[in-house]
């Protein structure tokens, strides 16, 4: 089964726009679970412009499904994750001011750094995932660094999909096959949506998890959160 982890950062962005507690991020996370999400993802950034550290602490005891924290492994981020102990941590190479993750790690250049950070998480039993492109060498070095999983950066797939779905997915099937041969678990995320998700899943049915935020929260404006989550789940069958 491919799990759907809902990234709730956009909900926090909306809340922060007014300074109060509407919408209530904690309630939305719990409702996502109630409506069938298999996990919740948050991406706390140093400037707390969407998810705040206090949200991350508050979510931990409330969630009943899988909690995934993604982010750049600064000292502050590492300390937060070690304290909160989510089920999974996903490392992204973002700079603090970046709008959104827009590239995978250069796992070869940063192998020593990643090994050290991944080991710290492993020691307390947190599953680790490293955000990568479809470059086979980057996946191999993620495995060498000790990652449990890789998360494929799917923006290039989403961009190419409308013109030629087969061509768009081909490098991802290859990368997913490399990951599988190396014994790595496989996640995917970025710009996945109701149009392109099912095709991706059908081509890579051994995918462990997708992490989806922007399109899903946007769809919920039209469809409502419950129906939206049901429709995304239906894409994973
Ligand atoms: N995976 C990672 C590592 C991300 O940084 C993001 C965006 O925060 C996502 C998945 C979700 O991407 P989207 O919001 O486009 O669904």
Boltz pocket constraint, residues with backbone or C-beta under 6 A from the ligand:
constraints:
  - pocket:
      binder: B
      contacts: [[A, 7], [A, 9], [A, 43], [A, 70], [A, 90], [A, 92], [A, 100], [A, 101], [A, 131], [A, 151], [A, 188], [A, 189], [A, 190], [A, 191], [A, 192], [A, 211], [A, 212], [A, 213], [A, 214], [A, 215], [A, 216]]
      max_distance: 6.0
